[in-house]
Amino acid sequence: MTSAVGGPGVRRASSGWGWILASGILGLLVGVIALFNQGIAILAATVFFGIGLVIQGALEIVVAWHAETGSTGRGWLTAFGVLALVAGFVVLVLPGVGVAALAWGLFLWFLIAGVHDLLVAGSQREHRGWNIALGVLSLLVALVFLFSPETAVFTIAIFVAVGFLFRGAMDVGLALSMRRTR
């Protein structure tokens, strides 16, 4: 079994380790900047969220357009594509709306995860204690986000920063590993 960081292709591509090292260093720098400037991290996350919605909407519309007339779900796919496309443009033009959508999305994720964990705990004996603990913790986090949206926004910024830091560190490690196998 090969992994994303150490398969047979790594040895063949080991001459490009410098580019991966540069990417890792850049990721670490972006992570540090995002960690100490949450405003930039939130704005970047919002812009990528908007771009993602625009791309998804466009793809949904294209798929619906190429589907056979009368295909099941074609109308829903078109409607969802138009909705995603419009939402993406709104987020890009009004980034505050995107930040609010991300914060609400994070709240809903913890709320749904908490309810799910508690339902699993009620229906299965295995790991019941862990499921109850995770469910209660997730619901507490959801309540904090509900009553303090700033905390949800701050959490998104931290997720962005930590994501860049981990990815950068992994790329640096991969590059150094590739350099040794040359």
Secondary structure, DSSP 4 states (H G I P E B T S, - for coil): ---TTSSHHHHHTGGGHHHHHHHHHHHHHHHHHHHH-HHHHHHHHHHHHHHHHHHHHHHHHHHHHHSPTT-TTHHHHHHHHHHHHHHHHHHHH-HHHHHHHHHHHHHHHHHHHHHHHHHHHHH-STTHHHHHHHHHHHHHHHHHHHH-HHHHHHHHHHHHHHHHHHHHHHHHHHHHHHHHT-
